[in-house]
Amino acid sequence: MRILITIVLGLVLLGCKDRNENKELAKKVLSNQQFDAVKKRALAVIETGFNAGDGYREVWIRDYNTFIELSAEVFPPEELKENLLVFFRMQGDDGNIIDGFTPAEAITKEETDFSYFELEPRYAGHKNTVETDQETSLIQAVYKYVKTTGDSSILDVEIGDKTVAERMEWAVQFLMDKRFSKEYGLIWGATTADWGDVQPEHGWGVDIDGNTHRAIDIYDNAMLIIALDNMLEIIPEIKDQWLPIRRRLAKNAKNHLWDSKAQKFIPHIYLDGSPFPEDFNENEIYYFGGTAVAIEAGLLSKEEVKISIDEMVSRVKKAGAGSIGLTLYPPYPAGYFENQIMNPEYNYQNGGDWTWFGARMIQQLVKYGFVEDAYEQLLPMTDRVIKNNGFYEWYTVDNKPEGSGTFRGSAGVLYKAILNFEEWANSHNE
């Protein structure tokens, strides 16, 4: 009996300690003036438009997906809805979704890498075919629009001979028809660095061609799992068809891509051989962005999430980088990608530091209850917004800003991460 009483008292004291620590952290969050400043700056950036940032003229779906919720704070629903409908009007004959659109009159005669669509003559479309996330990004963006605005009528809008809901299914069917490996039960894309859109085989590297090495990675498949979850929630009548596919994808992703011994995702499963030298051990590389998205897809246990954030923090220290927005570590050796934007090491998607993905990991840490870890890892991201007076596209390994200074995707995910914190803090501040 005495032992039992001791155990109970210990649990009670532990619970009191946890509550006190949570209350103290909640006070820190709610009194953090930097968070308010970052949110105000995010709103100021987002209200100026829908293109990815000041270095881009297109509205990109993979970017729009990450700031449409923030856009809802400053734009009327109809305007957000219209952007989404443009993507569906420009859907390919096989169901594929473009990367982005830009006004047709802005395209010069010399620019030949654009597509035009009868249902949407106002715009020209562009697609980096090395990616396999355009379809899933659009579905996720529609879901966020519906959940944020409460307007589910978008699903019933007729475009050509199909409703938006039918076109969403058609987009997923494109992936199953054109990008699915029956051997592994997962979708594939070109070889890229984690979530990137540059393949290593030639100088530009955004289009699949005869040089491409097809590969399966965790990012593409996690994005599809999230998209299916989103689609099933807002179109429940399709459950019988798509839920079994969702479950098989999740099972196959964990079985084939998760290295249980190393407790990390492997970079690639190659379907046609690797583009890298035979003596290169690619599995030493840790993919930060793909891991964050996999956690969002529910592929890791709470214990595995904790292992993942600890590993990220460890590798950030080894790299000397500024935040867990680090794309990957170690980087691919210089020269492994012909496109010079990926060289030298720690440049762009080859080890650049992207808040665009780092803040998504913060969101998941809050969701899984690792709030102290999340707070500690969020501060470097908010610090540099204030210091550099902008939401930069990416940062060098020594934390210097690069690319667009109004990168709306970074603003969107960081704003949402802060909201997640504030929601948690308000519930733990009693």
C-alpha positions in Angstrom: 0.0 0.0 0.0 2.8 2.4 0.9 4.5 1.8 -2.5 1.2 2.4 -4.3 0.7 5.7 -2.4 4.2 6.8 -3.2 3.6 6.1 -6.9 0.3 8.0 -6.9 1.9 11.0 -5.1 4.8 10.9 -7.6 2.4 11.0 -10.6 0.4 13.8 -9.0 3.6 15.9 -8.4 4.7 15.1 -12.0 1.4 16.3 -13.3 1.6 19.5 -11.3 5.2 20.1 -12.6 4.0 19.6 -16.2 1.1 22.0 -15.7 3.3 24.7 -14.2 5.8 24.3 -17.0 3.1 24.5 -19.6 1.6 27.6 -17.9 5.0 29.3 -17.9 5.6 28.5 -21.6 2.0 29.7 -22.4 2.9 33.1 -20.7 6.0 33.3 -22.9 4.1 32.6 -26.0 1.3 35.1 -25.3 3.7 37.9 -24.3 6.1 37.4 -27.2 5.9 40.7 -29.0 8.0 39.4 -31.9 5.1 37.0 -32.7 2.7 39.9 -33.1 5.2 41.8 -35.3 5.8 38.8 -37.5 2.0 38.3 -38.0 1.5 41.9 -38.9 4.3 41.7 -41.5 2.9 38.5 -42.9 -0.5 40.1 -43.4 1.2 43.1 -45.1 3.0 40.8 -47.5 0.0 38.6 -48.3 -2.4 41.4 -49.1 -0.2 42.5 -52.1 -1.1 39.5 -54.3 -1.0 35.8 -55.0 2.2 35.2 -56.9 4.9 33.3 -55.0 7.0 36.4 -54.2 8.6 39.4 -55.7 10.9 37.2 -57.8 8.0 35.3 -59.4 5.2 36.4 -61.8 3.2 33.1 -61.7 0.7 32.0 -59.2 2.2 28.6 -58.2 -0.1 26.0 -56.7 2.5 24.5 -54.4 3.0 28.0 -52.9 -0.7 29.1 -52.9 -1.5 25.9 -51.0 0.7 27.2 -48.1 -0.7 30.7 -47.9 -4.3 30.4 -48.9 -5.4 30.4 -45.3 -3.5 33.6 -44.6 -4.9 35.1 -47.8 -8.4 34.4 -46.4 -7.6 37.0 -43.7 -7.4 39.8 -46.2 -9.1 38.7 -49.4 -12.8 37.9 -50.0 -13.6 34.2 -50.5 -14.6 34.7 -54.2 -11.2 35.9 -55.1 -9.5 32.9 -53.4 -12.0 30.7 -55.1 -11.4 32.1 -58.5 -7.6 31.4 -58.3 -8.4 27.7 -57.5 -10.9 27.5 -60.4 -8.2 28.8 -62.8 -6.1 25.7 -62.1 -9.1 23.4 -62.8 -9.9 25.2 -66.1 -6.3 24.6 -67.1 -6.4 20.9 -66.1 -4.7 18.7 -68.7 -6.5 16.2 -70.9 -5.1 13.4 -68.7 -6.1 15.0 -65.5 -2.7 16.6 -64.6 -2.5 19.9 -62.9 -0.1 22.7 -63.9 2.4 24.3 -61.6 1.3 27.9 -62.1 -0.4 30.4 -64.3 0.5 33.9 -65.5 -1.4 36.4 -67.7 -1.1 35.3 -71.3 -0.2 38.8 -72.5 2.9 38.7 -70.3 4.4 35.8 -72.3 6.9 36.7 -75.0 7.2 34.9 -78.4 10.6 33.5 -77.2 9.0 31.8 -74.2 7.8 28.5 -75.6 7.5 26.4 -72.4 3.9 27.4 -71.7 0.6 25.7 -72.3 -2.7 27.3 -73.3 -6.2 26.0 -72.5 -9.6 26.7 -74.2 -11.4 26.9 -70.9 -9.1 29.6 -69.6 -7.8 31.8 -72.4 -6.7 34.6 -70.1 -3.7 32.8 -68.8 -0.7 30.7 -69.8 0.2 27.6 -67.8 3.6 26.2 -66.8 4.5 22.8 -65.3 7.8 21.5 -64.0 7.2 17.8 -64.8 9.9 16.6 -62.4 7.5 17.3 -59.6 4.7 15.1 -58.5 3.0 17.5 -56.1 0.9 19.8 -58.2 -2.2 17.7 -58.1 -2.0 17.1 -54.4 -1.2 20.7 -53.6 -4.4 21.8 -55.4 -6.5 19.3 -53.6 -5.1 20.5 -50.3 -5.6 24.1 -51.2 -9.3 23.4 -52.0 -9.7 21.7 -48.7 -8.2 24.7 -46.9 -10.4 27.0 -48.8 -13.5 25.0 -47.8 -12.5 24.7 -44.1 -11.4 28.3 -43.8 -14.3 30.0 -45.6 -17.1 27.4 -45.0 -17.9 27.6 -48.7 -18.3 24.0 -50.0 -20.1 25.2 -53.1 -16.8 25.3 -55.0 -17.0 21.5 -55.2 -20.2 21.7 -57.3 -18.9 24.3 -59.8 -19.0 22.9 -63.3 -16.0 23.3 -65.5 -16.4 21.8 -68.9 -18.0 18.4 -68.5 -16.9 17.9 -64.8 -17.5 19.4 -61.4 -14.6 20.5 -59.3 -15.2 17.5 -57.1 -14.9 15.2 -60.1 -11.8 17.0 -61.3 -10.1 16.5 -57.9 -10.6 12.8 -58.3 -9.4 13.0 -61.9 -6.2 14.7 -60.7 -5.5 11.8 -58.3 -6.4 9.3 -61.0 -3.7 10.9 -63.2 -1.1 10.1 -60.5 -2.4 6.5 -60.3 -2.3 6.1 -64.1 0.9 8.0 -65.0 3.0 8.2 -61.8 2.3 4.9 -60.0 4.8 2.1 -59.4 2.9 -1.2 -59.1 6.0 -2.9 -57.7 6.1 -0.6 -54.7 2.6 0.6 -54.5 3.8 4.2 -54.4 4.0 7.2 -56.8 7.2 8.4 -58.4 8.8 11.5 -59.8 12.1 12.5 -61.1 15.1 12.4 -58.8 15.2 15.7 -56.8 16.7 16.9 -53.5 13.9 16.2 -51.0 10.9 18.3 -52.0 12.8 20.2 -54.7 12.0 20.7 -58.4 15.5 20.4 -60.0 16.8 17.0 -61.2 20.5 16.5 -61.4 21.0 15.3 -65.0 21.2 18.6 -66.9 21.5 22.4 -66.6 17.9 23.5 -66.1 16.5 20.3 -64.8 12.8 20.9 -64.4 11.4 18.6 -67.1 11.3 14.8 -67.3 13.2 13.6 -70.4 15.3 10.7 -71.6 18.0 11.6 -69.0 15.6 11.3 -66.0 16.1 8.7 -63.3 12.6 8.0 -61.9 12.5 7.7 -58.1 10.1 7.3 -55.3 10.4 9.6 -52.3 8.6 10.3 -49.1 7.6 13.9 -49.9 5.5 13.1 -53.0 3.7 10.1 -51.3 3.0 12.0 -48.0 1.5 14.8 -50.0 -0.8 12.4 -51.8 -1.9 10.8 -48.5 -2.7 14.2 -47.1 -4.6 15.1 -50.2 -6.6 11.9 -50.0 -7.4 12.6 -46.4 -8.6 16.1 -47.3 -10.6 14.9 -50.2 -12.3 12.1 -48.2 -13.3 14.6 -45.5 -15.0 17.1 -47.9 -16.3 14.5 -50.4 -17.3 11.6 -48.1 -19.3 9.8 -50.8 -16.0 8.7 -52.5 -14.8 6.8 -49.4 -15.3 3.3 -50.8 -13.1 4.0 -53.8 -10.3 6.0 -52.2 -9.9 5.0 -48.6 -8.4 1.6 -49.4 -5.9 3.3 -51.7 -5.0 5.8 -49.0 -4.4 3.0 -46.5 -2.2 1.0 -48.9 -0.2 4.1 -49.7 0.5 4.8 -46.0 1.4 1.1 -45.4 3.7 1.0 -48.4 5.4 4.3 -47.6 6.3 3.2 -44.1 7.4 -0.3 -45.3 9.5 0.8 -48.2 10.8 4.3 -47.3 11.2 4.3 -43.5 14.6 2.9 -42.4 13.7 1.5 -39.0 17.3 0.9 -38.0 18.4 4.5 -38.8 15.0 5.9 -37.7 14.8 8.1 -40.8 13.3 8.1 -44.3 15.6 7.0 -47.1 16.1 9.6 -49.8 15.0 7.5 -52.9 14.0 4.2 -54.3 15.3 4.2 -57.8 13.2 2.6 -60.6 15.8 3.0 -63.4 19.1 3.3 -61.5 20.6 6.2 -59.6 22.1 9.4 -61.3 24.8 9.5 -58.7 28.2 7.7 -58.5 28.1 4.0 -57.4 30.2 4.7 -54.3 28.0 7.5 -53.1 26.0 6.6 -50.0 22.9 8.7 -50.5 21.2 7.2 -47.4 23.5 9.3 -45.2 21.4 12.3 -46.2 18.5 13.3 -44.0 15.5 14.9 -45.7 14.0 17.5 -43.4 11.1 18.7 -45.5 9.9 15.3 -46.6 10.0 14.1 -42.9 7.9 17.1 -41.8 5.2 16.4 -44.5 5.3 12.7 -43.6 4.5 13.6 -40.0 1.6 15.7 -41.2 0.4 12.7 -43.1 0.3 10.7 -39.9 3.0 8.2 -40.9 5.1 8.4 -37.7 4.3 7.6 -34.1 4.7 10.2 -31.4 8.0 8.5 -30.4 9.2 8.6 -34.0 8.3 12.3 -34.2 10.4 13.0 -31.1 13.3 11.0 -32.6 12.9 13.0 -35.8 13.1 16.5 -34.2 16.1 15.5 -32.1 17.8 14.3 -35.2 17.0 17.5 -37.1 18.4 19.6 -34.2 21.5 17.5 -34.1 22.1 17.8 -37.9 21.4 21.6 -37.9 24.2 22.0 -35.3 26.6 19.9 -37.4 25.8 22.0 -40.4 26.1 25.3 -38.5 22.7 26.3 -40.0 20.2 28.7 -38.6 17.1 26.6 -38.2 15.4 23.3 -38.8 14.3 24.7 -42.2 17.5 23.1 -43.4 16.5 21.2 -46.5 18.8 18.3 -46.0 22.0 17.2 -44.3 24.6 16.4 -45.4 24.2 18.2 -48.7 24.9 16.5 -52.1 28.5 17.1 -53.1 29.3 20.0 -55.4 28.8 19.0 -59.0 26.2 16.2 -58.4 23.6 18.6 -59.9 24.3 20.2 -63.2 22.1 23.2 -62.5 24.4 25.7 -60.8 21.7 26.9 -58.4 22.3 23.6 -56.6 26.0 24.3 -56.3 28.0 24.8 -54.1 26.9 22.8 -51.1 24.2 24.4 -48.9 22.9 26.3 -51.9 19.2 26.6 -52.7 17.5 23.2 -52.3 20.8 21.5 -51.7 21.1 22.4 -48.0 19.5 25.8 -48.1 17.5 26.8 -45.0 13.8 27.2 -45.9 11.3 28.5 -43.4 8.7 27.3 -45.9 9.2 23.8 -44.7 10.8 24.4 -41.2 7.6 26.1 -40.0 5.5 23.1 -41.1 7.6 21.0 -38.8 6.9 23.5 -36.0 3.1 23.1 -36.6 3.5 19.3 -36.3 5.5 19.6 -33.1 2.8 21.6 -31.5 0.1 19.1 -32.7 2.1 16.2 -31.2 2.6 17.9 -27.9 6.3 18.8 -28.2 5.6 22.4 -27.5 8.9 23.3 -25.8 10.9 21.9 -28.7 8.6 23.8 -31.1 9.1 27.1 -29.3 12.8 26.7 -29.2 13.0 25.9 -32.9 10.6 28.6 -34.0 12.5 31.5 -32.5 15.3 31.5 -35.0 12.7 31.8 -37.8 10.9 34.7 -36.3 14.1 36.4 -35.3 15.4 36.6 -38.9 12.1 37.9 -40.2 12.5 40.9 -37.9 16.3 41.2 -38.5 16.0 41.1 -42.3 12.7 42.9 -42.5 11.1 40.3 -44.8 10.0 36.7 -45.4 12.9 35.5 -47.5 12.7 32.5 -49.7 15.7 30.7 -48.1 18.8 31.3 -46.1 22.4 30.2 -46.5 24.1 27.9 -44.0 25.4 31.0 -42.2 21.9 32.5 -42.0 22.1 35.1 -44.7 18.8 35.8 -46.7 18.5 34.8 -50.3 15.9 34.9 -53.0 12.6 36.7 -52.9 12.1 38.9 -49.8 8.4 38.6 -50.0 8.1 34.8 -50.2 4.4 34.3 -49.4 4.7 30.6 -48.7 7.1 31.4 -45.8 4.8 34.0 -44.5 1.8 31.6 -44.7 3.4 28.7 -42.8 5.0 30.9 -40.2 1.8 32.8 -39.5 0.0 29.5 -39.1 2.7 28.1 -36.8 2.3 31.2 -34.5 -1.5 30.8 -34.5 -1.0 27.1 -33.5 1.2 28.3 -30.6 -1.3 31.0 -29.5 -4.2 28.5 -29.5 -2.2 26.1 -27.4 -1.1 28.9 -25.0 -4.6 30.2 -24.5 -5.7 26.7 -23.5 -2.9 26.3 -21.0 -2.9 29.8 -19.5 -5.5 29.2 -16.8 
